[in-house]
């Protein structure tokens, strides 16, 4: 398990600080398979996970939903046949917080043991 995936999420408020450029550079190195997307003027973390079929994709979606519920921090999840797109960003502050990187790392840990991964 990565150190980042073991980190604790902290309560996030609308006025919480976004990750700085230096933090962003250091954190993204720890989740190299994730992309930074800019949408509606804010940054988001996004990764596509491929599966053998819809059943496996849906099981992974539900697993990601489970870890999201545990910490009260929820991604956008797009589940398609054989494919799940996971997008993390902090909705309250409309940008990236350290929590998003922690949850992306936890999503990677789930993916390592997900059944039916391609």
N, CA, C and O atoms as CSV, one atom per row, in Angstrom:
chain,resi,resn,atom,element,x,y,z
A,1,UNK,N,N,0.827,-1.193,0.000
A,1,UNK,CA,C,0.000,0.000,0.000
A,1,UNK,C,C,0.865,1.247,0.000
A,1,UNK,O,O,1.939,1.279,0.601
A,2,UNK,N,N,0.389,2.250,-0.669
A,2,UNK,CA,C,1.137,3.496,-0.726
A,2,UNK,C,C,0.944,4.296,0.567
A,2,UNK,O,O,-0.058,4.150,1.267
A,3,UNK,N,N,1.909,5.122,0.853
A,3,UNK,CA,C,1.808,6.002,2.017
A,3,UNK,C,C,0.621,6.936,1.860
A,3,UNK,O,O,-0.094,7.202,2.826
A,4,UNK,N,N,0.411,7.431,0.662
A,4,UNK,CA,C,-0.695,8.347,0.409
A,4,UNK,C,C,-2.037,7.680,0.689
A,4,UNK,O,O,-2.931,8.312,1.251
A,5,UNK,N,N,-2.190,6.426,0.309
A,5,UNK,CA,C,-3.466,5.736,0.532
A,5,UNK,C,C,-3.733,5.500,2.015
A,5,UNK,O,O,-4.878,5.288,2.412
A,6,UNK,N,N,-2.693,5.536,2.828
A,6,UNK,CA,C,-2.831,5.344,4.273
A,6,UNK,C,C,-3.081,6.653,5.022
A,6,UNK,O,O,-3.418,6.635,6.206
A,7,UNK,N,N,-2.920,7.775,4.346
A,7,UNK,CA,C,-3.112,9.079,4.988
A,7,UNK,C,C,-4.578,9.267,5.350
A,7,UNK,O,O,-5.467,8.668,4.743
A,8,UNK,N,N,-4.813,10.105,6.343
A,8,UNK,CA,C,-6.169,10.385,6.797
A,8,UNK,C,C,-6.734,11.576,6.033
A,8,UNK,O,O,-6.045,12.573,5.819
A,9,UNK,N,N,-7.983,11.461,5.630
A,9,UNK,CA,C,-8.681,12.595,5.045
A,9,UNK,C,C,-9.073,13.538,6.179
A,9,UNK,O,O,-9.371,13.106,7.292
A,10,UNK,N,N,-9.066,14.820,5.874
A,10,UNK,CA,C,-9.478,15.806,6.866
A,10,UNK,C,C,-10.759,16.470,6.403
A,10,UNK,O,O,-11.066,16.486,5.211
A,11,UNK,N,N,-11.501,17.012,7.344
A,11,UNK,CA,C,-12.742,17.699,6.997
A,11,UNK,C,C,-12.424,18.837,6.034
A,11,UNK,O,O,-11.475,19.596,6.237
A,12,UNK,N,N,-13.220,18.940,5.003
A,12,UNK,CA,C,-12.982,19.952,3.970
A,12,UNK,C,C,-14.144,20.936,3.964
A,12,UNK,O,O,-15.311,20.546,4.005
A,13,UNK,N,N,-13.802,22.214,3.913
A,13,UNK,CA,C,-14.798,23.279,3.895
A,13,UNK,C,C,-14.651,24.076,2.599
A,13,UNK,O,O,-13.657,23.943,1.886
A,14,UNK,N,N,-15.619,24.878,2.314
A,14,UNK,CA,C,-15.572,25.702,1.098
A,14,UNK,C,C,-14.368,26.634,1.100
A,14,UNK,O,O,-13.846,26.970,0.037
A,15,UNK,N,N,-13.917,27.061,2.290
A,15,UNK,CA,C,-12.780,27.975,2.364
A,15,UNK,C,C,-11.449,27.260,2.600
A,15,UNK,O,O,-10.446,27.909,2.897
A,16,UNK,N,N,-11.428,25.938,2.472
A,16,UNK,CA,C,-10.178,25.182,2.641
A,16,UNK,C,C,-9.210,25.543,1.509
A,16,UNK,O,O,-9.625,25.848,0.391
A,17,UNK,N,N,-7.922,25.503,1.822
A,17,UNK,CA,C,-6.950,25.855,0.775
A,17,UNK,C,C,-6.843,24.764,-0.297
A,17,UNK,O,O,-6.834,23.571,0.005
A,18,UNK,N,N,-6.763,25.202,-1.541
A,18,UNK,CA,C,-6.483,24.282,-2.647
A,18,UNK,C,C,-5.031,23.815,-2.506
A,18,UNK,O,O,-4.230,24.472,-1.841
A,19,UNK,N,N,-4.695,22.690,-3.125
A,19,UNK,CA,C,-3.294,22.274,-3.113
A,19,UNK,C,C,-2.475,23.336,-3.854
A,19,UNK,O,O,-2.907,23.887,-4.867
A,20,UNK,N,N,-1.298,23.600,-3.324
A,20,UNK,CA,C,-0.404,24.565,-3.978
A,20,UNK,C,C,0.236,23.898,-5.191
A,20,UNK,O,O,0.128,22.685,-5.369
A,21,UNK,N,N,0.892,24.682,-6.009
A,21,UNK,CA,C,1.592,24.128,-7.175
A,21,UNK,C,C,2.660,23.120,-6.746
A,21,UNK,O,O,2.825,22.081,-7.385
A,22,UNK,N,N,3.385,23.422,-5.665
A,22,UNK,CA,C,4.412,22.500,-5.169
A,22,UNK,C,C,3.790,21.204,-4.653
A,22,UNK,O,O,4.300,20.118,-4.929
A,23,UNK,N,N,2.686,21.315,-3.903
A,23,UNK,CA,C,1.991,20.126,-3.410
A,23,UNK,C,C,1.455,19.299,-4.578
A,23,UNK,O,O,1.559,18.072,-4.582
A,24,UNK,N,N,0.889,19.975,-5.551
A,24,UNK,CA,C,0.349,19.299,-6.724
A,24,UNK,C,C,1.435,18.483,-7.420
A,24,UNK,O,O,1.209,17.324,-7.769
A,25,UNK,N,N,2.600,19.071,-7.622
A,25,UNK,CA,C,3.701,18.379,-8.291
A,25,UNK,C,C,4.145,17.152,-7.501
A,25,UNK,O,O,4.435,16.110,-8.089
A,26,UNK,N,N,4.200,17.265,-6.181
A,26,UNK,CA,C,4.631,16.141,-5.346
A,26,UNK,C,C,3.563,15.059,-5.267
A,26,UNK,O,O,3.881,13.871,-5.329
A,27,UNK,N,N,2.309,15.450,-5.132
A,27,UNK,CA,C,1.227,14.469,-4.965
A,27,UNK,C,C,0.942,13.699,-6.248
A,27,UNK,O,O,0.696,12.494,-6.198
A,28,UNK,N,N,0.971,14.367,-7.388
A,28,UNK,CA,C,0.650,13.690,-8.647
A,28,UNK,C,C,1.679,12.611,-8.964
A,28,UNK,O,O,1.356,11.633,-9.638
A,29,UNK,N,N,2.903,12.772,-8.491
A,29,UNK,CA,C,3.935,11.746,-8.688
A,29,UNK,C,C,3.574,10.449,-7.978
A,29,UNK,O,O,4.018,9.373,-8.378
A,30,UNK,N,N,2.769,10.550,-6.923
A,30,UNK,CA,C,2.390,9.369,-6.154
A,30,UNK,C,C,1.217,8.615,-6.767
A,30,UNK,O,O,0.936,7.479,-6.386
A,31,UNK,N,N,0.536,9.247,-7.714
A,31,UNK,CA,C,-0.577,8.597,-8.425
A,31,UNK,C,C,-0.384,8.824,-9.929
A,31,UNK,O,O,-1.183,9.514,-10.563
A,32,UNK,N,N,0.670,8.246,-10.491
A,32,UNK,CA,C,1.070,8.580,-11.870
A,32,UNK,C,C,0.074,8.201,-12.965
A,32,UNK,O,O,0.173,8.710,-14.081
A,33,UNK,N,N,-0.875,7.326,-12.674
A,33,UNK,CA,C,-1.835,6.920,-13.702
A,33,UNK,C,C,-3.050,7.839,-13.787
A,33,UNK,O,O,-3.928,7.638,-14.626
A,34,UNK,N,N,-3.099,8.828,-12.933
A,34,UNK,CA,C,-4.210,9.779,-12.918
A,34,UNK,C,C,-3.862,10.993,-13.762
A,34,UNK,O,O,-2.703,11.397,-13.846
A,35,UNK,N,N,-4.875,11.564,-14.381
A,35,UNK,CA,C,-4.718,12.773,-15.189
A,35,UNK,C,C,-5.368,13.952,-14.478
A,35,UNK,O,O,-6.355,13.793,-13.760
A,36,UNK,N,N,-4.815,15.107,-14.682
A,36,UNK,CA,C,-5.450,16.323,-14.198
A,36,UNK,C,C,-6.260,16.897,-15.348
A,36,UNK,O,O,-5.725,17.191,-16.417
A,37,UNK,N,N,-7.540,17.049,-15.116
A,37,UNK,CA,C,-8.445,17.632,-16.103
A,37,UNK,C,C,-8.940,18.965,-15.561
A,37,UNK,O,O,-9.191,19.095,-14.362
A,38,UNK,N,N,-9.078,19.940,-16.425
A,38,UNK,CA,C,-9.640,21.229,-16.021
A,38,UNK,C,C,-11.033,21.330,-16.634
A,38,UNK,O,O,-11.209,21.272,-17.851
A,39,UNK,N,N,-12.018,21.483,-15.746
A,39,UNK,CA,C,-13.407,21.600,-16.180
A,39,UNK,C,C,-14.058,22.756,-15.441
A,39,UNK,O,O,-13.898,22.895,-14.228
A,40,UNK,N,N,-14.768,23.556,-16.150
A,40,UNK,CA,C,-15.484,24.685,-15.537
A,40,UNK,C,C,-14.557,25.520,-14.652
A,40,UNK,O,O,-14.977,26.034,-13.615
A,41,UNK,N,N,-13.302,25.650,-15.065
A,41,UNK,CA,C,-12.363,26.500,-14.363
A,41,UNK,C,C,-11.713,25.911,-13.124
A,41,UNK,O,O,-11.027,26.627,-12.394
A,42,UNK,N,N,-11.913,24.611,-12.866
A,42,UNK,CA,C,-11.256,23.988,-11.724
A,42,UNK,C,C,-10.609,22.669,-12.134
A,42,UNK,O,O,-11.012,22.043,-13.115
A,43,UNK,N,N,-9.597,22.256,-11.367
A,43,UNK,CA,C,-8.884,21.010,-11.654
A,43,UNK,C,C,-9.580,19.822,-10.998
A,43,UNK,O,O,-10.150,19.932,-9.913
A,44,UNK,N,N,-9.515,18.688,-11.686
A,44,UNK,CA,C,-10.052,17.421,-11.199
A,44,UNK,C,C,-9.039,16.323,-11.496
A,44,UNK,O,O,-8.256,16.434,-12.440
A,45,UNK,N,N,-9.055,15.265,-10.694
A,45,UNK,CA,C,-8.246,14.069,-10.955
A,45,UNK,C,C,-9.132,13.038,-11.623
A,45,UNK,O,O,-10.250,12.790,-11.172
A,46,UNK,N,N,-8.638,12.428,-12.706
A,46,UNK,CA,C,-9.466,11.461,-13.427
A,46,UNK,C,C,-8.631,10.287,-13.908
A,46,UNK,O,O,-7.489,10.439,-14.340
A,47,UNK,N,N,-9.238,9.110,-13.818
A,47,UNK,CA,C,-8.595,7.901,-14.326
A,47,UNK,C,C,-9.665,6.955,-14.847
A,47,UNK,O,O,-10.758,6.865,-14.288
A,48,UNK,N,N,-9.339,6.256,-15.916
A,48,UNK,CA,C,-10.226,5.253,-16.500
A,48,UNK,C,C,-9.683,3.873,-16.142
A,48,UNK,O,O,-8.494,3.604,-16.310
A,49,UNK,N,N,-10.562,2.999,-15.649
A,49,UNK,CA,C,-10.218,1.629,-15.296
A,49,UNK,C,C,-10.978,0.698,-16.244
A,49,UNK,O,O,-12.180,0.867,-16.445
A,50,UNK,N,N,-10.289,-0.272,-16.821
A,50,UNK,CA,C,-10.900,-1.195,-17.784
A,50,UNK,C,C,-11.147,-2.554,-17.140
A,50,UNK,O,O,-10.352,-3.041,-16.336
A,51,UNK,N,N,-12.280,-3.154,-17.521
A,51,UNK,CA,C,-12.705,-4.446,-16.973
A,51,UNK,C,C,-13.173,-5.361,-18.099
A,51,UNK,O,O,-13.417,-4.916,-19.220
A,52,UNK,N,N,-13.292,-6.638,-17.780
A,52,UNK,CA,C,-13.685,-7.632,-18.779
A,52,UNK,C,C,-15.151,-7.540,-19.171
A,52,UNK,O,O,-15.530,-7.945,-20.270
A,53,UNK,N,N,-15.980,-7.004,-18.273
A,53,UNK,CA,C,-17.407,-6.928,-18.588
A,53,UNK,C,C,-18.094,-5.907,-17.674
A,53,UNK,O,O,-17.443,-5.276,-16.840
A,54,UNK,N,N,-19.380,-5.754,-17.833
A,54,UNK,CA,C,-20.135,-4.776,-17.048
A,54,UNK,C,C,-20.224,-5.183,-15.584
A,54,UNK,O,O,-20.133,-4.328,-14.702
A,55,UNK,N,N,-20.398,-6.463,-15.310
A,55,UNK,CA,C,-20.520,-6.937,-13.925
A,55,UNK,C,C,-19.294,-6.554,-13.114
A,55,UNK,O,O,-19.423,-6.082,-11.984
A,56,UNK,N,N,-18.105,-6.751,-13.676
A,56,UNK,CA,C,-16.875,-6.396,-12.971
A,56,UNK,C,C,-16.748,-4.875,-12.813
A,56,UNK,O,O,-16.303,-4.393,-11.772
A,57,UNK,N,N,-17.136,-4.133,-13.836
A,57,UNK,CA,C,-17.091,-2.672,-13.763
A,57,UNK,C,C,-18.038,-2.164,-12.668
A,57,UNK,O,O,-17.689,-1.260,-11.909
A,58,UNK,N,N,-19.218,-2.744,-12.596
A,58,UNK,CA,C,-20.189,-2.333,-11.590
A,58,UNK,C,C,-19.711,-2.683,-10.180
A,58,UNK,O,O,-19.904,-1.898,-9.252
A,59,UNK,N,N,-19.100,-3.838,-10.013
A,59,UNK,CA,C,-18.568,-4.215,-8.700
A,59,UNK,C,C,-17.493,-3.223,-8.250
A,59,UNK,O,O,-17.447,-2.847,-7.079
A,60,UNK,N,N,-16.633,-2.801,-9.171
A,60,UNK,CA,C,-15.605,-1.825,-8.844
A,60,UNK,C,C,-16.245,-0.477,-8.491
A,60,UNK,O,O,-15.833,0.173,-7.530
A,61,UNK,N,N,-17.236,-0.065,-9.256
A,61,UNK,CA,C,-17.956,1.172,-8.960
A,61,UNK,C,C,-18.503,1.134,-7.539
A,61,UNK,O,O,-18.373,2.105,-6.794
A,62,UNK,N,N,-19.111,0.023,-7.166
A,62,UNK,CA,C,-19.667,-0.111,-5.820
A,62,UNK,C,C,-18.577,-0.097,-4.756
A,62,UNK,O,O,-18.786,0.442,-3.670
A,63,UNK,N,N,-17.426,-0.677,-5.049
A,63,UNK,CA,C,-16.314,-0.665,-4.094
A,63,UNK,C,C,-15.800,0.759,-3.887
A,63,UNK,O,O,-15.518,1.158,-2.758
A,64,UNK,N,N,-15.678,1.518,-4.964
A,64,UNK,CA,C,-15.245,2.912,-4.851
A,64,UNK,C,C,-16.300,3.700,-4.063
A,64,UNK,O,O,-15.958,4.535,-3.226
A,65,UNK,N,N,-17.561,3.435,-4.332
A,65,UNK,CA,C,-18.625,4.085,-3.565
A,65,UNK,C,C,-18.530,3.771,-2.081
A,65,UNK,O,O,-18.828,4.622,-1.243
A,66,UNK,N,N,-18.119,2.559,-1.752
A,66,UNK,CA,C,-17.969,2.161,-0.352
A,66,UNK,C,C,-16.890,2.957,0.364
A,66,UNK,O,O,-17.099,3.420,1.486
A,67,UNK,N,N,-15.726,3.118,-0.283
A,67,UNK,CA,C,-14.660,3.882,0.381
A,67,UNK,C,C,-15.011,5.365,0.448
A,67,UNK,O,O,-14.589,6.067,1.366
A,68,UNK,N,N,-15.778,5.835,-0.519
A,68,UNK,CA,C,-16.218,7.230,-0.506
A,68,UNK,C,C,-17.158,7.480,0.674
A,68,UNK,O,O,-17.037,8.489,1.368
A,69,UNK,N,N,-18.073,6.575,0.892
A,69,UNK,CA,C,-19.019,6.702,2.004
A,69,UNK,C,C,-18.307,6.678,3.353
A,69,UNK,O,O,-18.713,7.371,4.286
A,70,UNK,N,N,-17.250,5.884,3.455
A,70,UNK,CA,C,-16.514,5.783,4.718
A,70,UNK,C,C,-15.984,7.139,5.182
A,70,UNK,O,O,-15.944,7.411,6.382
A,71,UNK,N,N,-15.581,7.985,4.246
A,71,UNK,CA,C,-14.992,9.273,4.606
A,71,UNK,C,C,-15.878,10.465,4.251
A,71,UNK,O,O,-15.523,11.608,4.541
A,72,UNK,N,N,-17.011,10.210,3.636
A,72,UNK,CA,C,-17.911,11.304,3.267
A,72,UNK,C,C,-17.362,12.196,2.168
A,72,UNK,O,O,-17.625,13.398,2.139
A,73,UNK,N,N,-16.601,11.599,1.268
A,73,UNK,CA,C,-16.016,12.349,0.145
A,73,UNK,C,C,-16.305,11.537,-1.109
A,73,UNK,O,O,-15.861,10.394,-1.220
A,74,UNK,N,N,-17.037,12.106,-2.045
A,74,UNK,CA,C,-17.610,11.324,-3.138
A,74,UNK,C,C,-17.123,11.778,-4.512
A,74,UNK,O,O,-17.106,12.973,-4.807
A,75,UNK,N,N,-16.726,10.818,-5.351
A,75,UNK,CA,C,-16.275,11.125,-6.706
A,75,UNK,C,C,-17.443,11.112,-7.683
A,75,UNK,O,O,-18.559,10.720,-7.343
A,76,UNK,N,N,-17.160,11.545,-8.887
A,76,UNK,CA,C,-18.054,11.268,-9.995
A,76,UNK,C,C,-17.641,9.898,-10.514
A,76,UNK,O,O,-16.454,9.625,-10.687
A,77,UNK,N,N,-18.615,9.048,-10.758
A,77,UNK,CA,C,-18.361,7.701,-11.263
A,77,UNK,C,C,-19.197,7.483,-12.518
A,77,UNK,O,O,-20.420,7.617,-12.490
A,78,UNK,N,N,-18.533,7.149,-13.611
A,78,UNK,CA,C,-19.217,6.822,-14.849
A,78,UNK,C,C,-18.938,5.356,-15.138
A,78,UNK,O,O,-17.807,4.978,-15.443
A,79,UNK,N,N,-19.980,4.531,-15.041
A,79,UNK,CA,C,-19.844,3.097,-15.255
A,79,UNK,C,C,-20.417,2.735,-16.616
A,79,UNK,O,O,-21.576,3.018,-16.919
A,80,UNK,N,N,-19.574,2.102,-17.428
A,80,UNK,CA,C,-19.976,1.661,-18.760
A,80,UNK,C,C,-19.589,0.193,-18.910
A,80,UNK,O,O,-18.947,-0.379,-18.029
A,81,UNK,N,N,-19.977,-0.402,-20.010
A,81,UNK,CA,C,-19.601,-1.791,-20.244
A,81,UNK,C,C,-18.075,-1.872,-20.277
A,81,UNK,O,O,-17.434,-1.310,-21.165
A,82,UNK,N,N,-17.504,-2.575,-19.305
A,82,UNK,CA,C,-16.068,-2.807,-19.272
A,82,UNK,C,C,-15.217,-1.603,-18.925
A,82,UNK,O,O,-14.008,-1.619,-19.157
A,83,UNK,N,N,-15.819,-0.555,-18.372
A,83,UNK,CA,C,-15.057,0.673,-18.155
A,83,UNK,C,C,-15.683,1.493,-17.024
A,83,UNK,O,O,-16.901,1.657,-16.950
A,84,UNK,N,N,-14.812,2.003,-16.144
A,84,UNK,CA,C,-15.260,2.913,-15.089
A,84,UNK,C,C,-14.342,4.133,-15.104
A,84,UNK,O,O,-13.121,4.004,-15.016
A,85,UNK,N,N,-14.935,5.303,-15.217
A,85,UNK,CA,C,-14.187,6.542,-15.127
A,85,UNK,C,C,-14.447,7.129,-13.744
A,85,UNK,O,O,-15.592,7.372,-13.362
A,86,UNK,N,N,-13.360,7.353,-12.997
A,86,UNK,CA,C,-13.453,7.900,-11.648
A,86,UNK,C,C,-12.855,9.306,-11.672
A,86,UNK,O,O,-11.745,9.511,-12.162
A,87,UNK,N,N,-13.601,10.265,-11.139
A,87,UNK,CA,C,-13.154,11.651,-11.100
A,87,UNK,C,C,-13.289,12.175,-9.675
A,87,UNK,O,O,-14.381,12.223,-9.107
A,88,UNK,N,N,-12.146,12.567,-9.115
A,88,UNK,CA,C,-12.117,13.124,-7.758
A,88,UNK,C,C,-11.821,14.617,-7.812
A,88,UNK,O,O,-10.915,15.047,-8.526
A,89,UNK,N,N,-12.574,15.401,-7.068
A,89,UNK,CA,C,-12.259,16.791,-6.764
A,89,UNK,C,C,-13.160,17.190,-5.613
A,89,UNK,O,O,-14.177,16.545,-5.357
A,90,UNK,N,N,-12.793,18.235,-4.931
A,90,UNK,CA,C,-13.555,18.675,-3.764
A,90,UNK,C,C,-14.613,19.676,-4.203
A,90,UNK,O,O,-14.322,20.833,-4.506
A,91,UNK,N,N,-15.837,19.197,-4.226
A,91,UNK,CA,C,-16.954,19.995,-4.703
A,91,UNK,C,C,-17.153,21.254,-3.855
A,91,UNK,O,O,-17.458,22.323,-4.385
A,92,UNK,N,N,-16.979,21.122,-2.532
A,92,UNK,CA,C,-17.231,22.255,-1.630
A,92,UNK,C,C,-16.352,23.450,-1.972
A,92,UNK,O,O,-16.797,24.597,-1.922
A,93,UNK,N,N,-15.096,23.169,-2.320
A,93,UNK,CA,C,-14.142,24.246,-2.576
A,93,UNK,C,C,-13.881,24.440,-4.068
A,93,UNK,O,O,-13.111,25.314,-4.467
A,94,UNK,N,N,-14.532,23.615,-4.880
A,94,UNK,CA,C,-14.439,23.719,-6.335
A,94,UNK,C,C,-12.989,23.636,-6.825
A,94,UNK,O,O,-12.512,24.506,-7.553
A,95,UNK,N,N,-12.308,22.574,-6.411
A,95,UNK,CA,C,-10.925,22.373,-6.829
A,95,UNK,C,C,-10.307,21.177,-6.138
A,95,UNK,O,O,-11.013,20.347,-5.566
A,96,UNK,N,N,-9.000,21.092,-6.190
A,96,UNK,CA,C,-8.290,19.945,-5.623
A,96,UNK,C,C,-7.786,20.229,-4.215
A,96,UNK,O,O,-7.202,21.275,-3.932
A,97,UNK,N,N,-8.032,19.265,-3.356
A,97,UNK,CA,C,-7.575,19.258,-1.968
A,97,UNK,C,C,-6.745,17.986,-1.799
A,97,UNK,O,O,-6.858,17.061,-2.603
A,98,UNK,N,N,-5.925,17.937,-0.772
A,98,UNK,CA,C,-5.127,16.734,-0.498
A,98,UNK,C,C,-6.015,15.481,-0.413
A,98,UNK,O,O,-5.591,14.396,-0.812
A,99,UNK,N,N,-7.235,15.627,0.103
A,99,UNK,CA,C,-8.161,14.491,0.199
A,99,UNK,C,C,-8.373,13.804,-1.147
A,99,UNK,O,O,-8.501,12.581,-1.208
A,100,UNK,N,N,-8.410,14.578,-2.213
A,100,UNK,CA,C,-8.647,14.005,-3.540
A,100,UNK,C,C,-7.515,13.067,-3.940
A,100,UNK,O,O,-7.756,12.028,-4.555
A,101,UNK,N,N,-6.304,13.423,-3.601
A,101,UNK,CA,C,-5.143,12.588,-3.911
A,101,UNK,C,C,-5.137,11.335,-3.037
A,101,UNK,O,O,-4.782,10.250,-3.499
A,102,UNK,N,N,-5.527,11.490,-1.785
A,102,UNK,CA,C,-5.634,10.335,-0.889
A,102,UNK,C,C,-6.656,9.350,-1.441
A,102,UNK,O,O,-6.401,8.146,-1.493
A,103,UNK,N,N,-7.803,9.859,-1.850
A,103,UNK,CA,C,-8.849,8.973,-2.351
A,103,UNK,C,C,-8.490,8.369,-3.706
A,103,UNK,O,O,-8.884,7.241,-4.001
A,104,UNK,N,N,-7.755,9.096,-4.524
A,104,UNK,CA,C,-7.278,8.510,-5.781
A,104,UNK,C,C,-6.324,7.355,-5.486
A,104,UNK,O,O,-6.388,6.315,-6.141
A,105,UNK,N,N,-5.443,7.533,-4.507
A,105,UNK,CA,C,-4.514,6.464,-4.128
A,105,UNK,C,C,-5.280,5.260,-3.570
A,105,UNK,O,O,-4.922,4.118,-3.855
A,106,UNK,N,N,-6.314,5.503,-2.791
A,106,UNK,CA,C,-7.137,4.401,-2.271
A,106,UNK,C,C,-7.887,3.699,-3.401
A,106,UNK,O,O,-8.075,2.482,-3.366
A,107,UNK,N,N,-8.313,4.464,-4.396
A,107,UNK,CA,C,-8.972,3.870,-5.562
A,107,UNK,C,C,-7.989,2.957,-6.295
A,107,UNK,O,O,-8.365,1.870,-6.736
A,108,UNK,N,N,-6.739,3.389,-6.429
A,108,UNK,CA,C,-5.712,2.548,-7.048
A,108,UNK,C,C,-5.525,1.245,-6.280
A,108,UNK,O,O,-5.355,0.186,-6.884
A,109,UNK,N,N,-5.556,1.317,-4.949
A,109,UNK,CA,C,-5.410,0.106,-4.126
A,109,UNK,C,C,-6.576,-0.855,-4.390
A,109,UNK,O,O,-6.372,-2.065,-4.495
A,110,UNK,N,N,-7.780,-0.326,-4.494
A,110,UNK,CA,C,-8.936,-1.163,-4.815
A,110,UNK,C,C,-8.776,-1.816,-6.193
A,110,UNK,O,O,-9.109,-2.985,-6.386
A,111,UNK,N,N,-8.267,-1.045,-7.126
A,111,UNK,CA,C,-8.122,-1.547,-8.499
A,111,UNK,C,C,-7.130,-2.706,-8.569
A,111,UNK,O,O,-7.290,-3.608,-9.392
A,112,UNK,N,N,-6.115,-2.691,-7.718
A,112,UNK,CA,C,-5.115,-3.754,-7.724
A,112,UNK,C,C,-5.720,-5.122,-7.431
A,112,UNK,O,O,-5.205,-6.139,-7.896
A,113,UNK,N,N,-6.802,-5.155,-6.669
A,113,UNK,CA,C,-7.408,-6.434,-6.285
A,113,UNK,C,C,-8.793,-6.640,-6.911
A,113,UNK,O,O,-9.478,-7.616,-6.607
A,114,UNK,N,N,-9.196,-5.714,-7.785
A,114,UNK,CA,C,-10.525,-5.806,-8.404
A,114,UNK,C,C,-10.589,-6.986,-9.368
A,114,UNK,O,O,-9.688,-7.202,-10.179
A,115,UNK,N,N,-11.649,-7.723,-9.259
A,115,UNK,CA,C,-11.864,-8.865,-10.158
A,115,UNK,C,C,-12.181,-8.365,-11.563
A,115,UNK,O,O,-12.919,-7.398,-11.744
A,116,UNK,N,N,-11.609,-9.041,-12.546
A,116,UNK,CA,C,-11.928,-8.744,-13.940
A,116,UNK,C,C,-11.206,-7.566,-14.546
A,116,UNK,O,O,-11.586,-7.107,-15.623
A,117,UNK,N,N,-10.154,-7.047,-13.879
A,117,UNK,CA,C,-9.412,-5.923,-14.443
A,117,UNK,C,C,-8.677,-6.335,-15.695
A,117,UNK,O,O,-8.153,-7.446,-15.777
A,118,UNK,N,N,-8.635,-5.462,-16.656
A,118,UNK,CA,C,-7.858,-5.672,-17.884
A,118,UNK,C,C,-6.520,-5.020,-17.711
A,118,UNK,O,O,-5.689,-5.065,-18.618
